[in-house]
């Protein structure tokens, strides 16, 4: 049973219906962060960080 203040698209008891998609961002973007300066690296093909020029691996 739903509360009158609850949004109609809120899943009951935290469950999603079978036809609902989870969507959204991955749980962790840490592999896309420069380990030296913390910049989020958007370019997957970057060999170095555009801010500090740290050599990047595993992006």
JOBEL-V101001 format. One record per pair of residues at least 12 apart in sequence whose ideal C-beta (glycine too) atoms are under 7 Angstrom apart, sorted by sequence separation. I is the first residue (numbers start at 1). J is the second residue. D is the distance in whole Angstrom. If there is no record, write none. Layout:
# JOBEL-V101001
i: {I:I}
j: {J:J}
d: {D:D}
This chain:
# JOBEL-V101001
i: {37:39:36:46:37:34:37:41:44:36:34:37:34:36:41:35:34:34:31:32:31}
j: {49:51:49:59:51:49:52:56:59:52:51:54:52:54:59:54:54:56:58:59:59}
d: {6:5:6:7:5:4:4:7:6:5:7:7:7:4:6:7:6:7:6:6:7}
